[in-house]
C-alpha cells in the first residue's frame, strides 16, 4: 500500500506542477526576471503549496505514526553553514540558467523534449558526483 | 520592472495541489517531499529505492493523466543550447545535494515546517537565480 502511496503522491505533485505551469522553464525564468519582465506566478505556486502543506504538516506530525509506515522519517538538520550557502548558490545559478529545478525537470521528461532530457541526465550525473565525492548534506 | 504573463489562478491552484501531494505523502508514508533527495536517493541509495522510483514514475505519468482530462496541450519553451542545459543540469544536481534540498525540499517542506535552514537556503537560491537571469539578459 505504501508503494501505491508513493506513486499517487508523485502523480498529484506532477499534476500540480503541470496546472501551475511550472513545467515550463519560461514561467520560472519569468519569475526570476525581477528586474525585467517579471512574472510573479511562481510566488503564488509556493503560497498555494504552503497554505496546504504547512498546517497539515503540523497536524499530521502529532500523530503517533503515519498511516502506512512504522514511523515519521524526515530531516531535522538545523545546521546553517557554508555548505548550505554554497549548495544553494550553485543550485540558484543552474536554476537561473535553465529555468528548471528537479521536480519540473523530471515531470517534463514526459514531454520528450531533448533539451529537458539533457538537463535531467546532467542533473543525475551531478547527484552521482556529489555522492561519489561524499559531499552530500547530512539529513 | 514590468509585470507580464501573470497567471495567479492556475499558479495558486497548482500550488494547492502540490501542497496536497506533500501532505498525502507525509500522512501515508511519513516522509516529506524533496524531489532532489528522492531522485538522488533513487539513484544512489538502497533504502526506499522502490518508493523513490515510484514517486518519480508518478511525476512522469502526471502530464499524461492531465492530458486525459484537459483539452489543451502542455507547451513549454526551453533553451535550445545543449551546453547551457548540461551546465544548468550539473549545477542543479550538484548544488541541491550539497545544500540538501531544492525548491520542494527547502522551499515547501522546509519552509512549511518553519525551518530557518530552509528559509535561508530558499532566499539564497532565489537571489542567485534572479542575479543569474539579470546577468544572462545583459549578455
Interface residues (C-beta under 8 A of the other chain):
Chain A: X2 X3 X5 X6 X7 X8 X9 X10 X11 X12 X13 X14 X15 X16 X17 X18 X19 X20 X21 X22 X23 X24 X25 X26 X27 X29 X30 X32 X33 X34 X35 X36 X37 X38 X39 X40 X41 X42 X44 X45 X46 X47 X48 X49 X50 X51 X52 X53 X54 X56 X57 X58 X60 X61 X65 X66 X67 X68 X69 X70 X71 X72 X73 X74 X75 X77 X78 X79 X80 X83 X84 X85 X86 X87 X88 X89 X90 X91 X92 X93 X94 X95 X96 X97 X98 X99 X100 X101 X102 X103 X105 X106 X107 X108 X109 X110 X111 X113 X115 X116 X118 X119 X120 X121 X122 X123 X124 X125 X126 X127 X128 X129 X130 X131 X135 X136 X137 X138 X139
Chain B: X1 X2 X3 X4 X5 X6 X7 X8 X10 X11 X12 X13 X14 X15 X16 X17 X18 X19 X20 X21 X22 X23 X24 X25 X26 X27 X28 X29 X30 X31 X32 X33 X34 X35 X36 X39 X40 X43 X44 X50 X51 X52 X54 X55 X56 X57 X58 X59 X60 X61 X62 X63 X64 X65 X66 X74 X75 X76 X77 X78 X79 X80 X81 X82 X84 X85 X86 X87 X88 X89 X90 X91 X92 X93 X94 X95 X96 X97 X98 X99 X100 X101 X102 X103 X104 X106 X107 X108 X109 X111 X112 X113 X114 X115 X116 X117 X120 X121 X122 X124 X125 X126 X127 X128 X129 X130 X131 X132 X133 X134 X136 X137
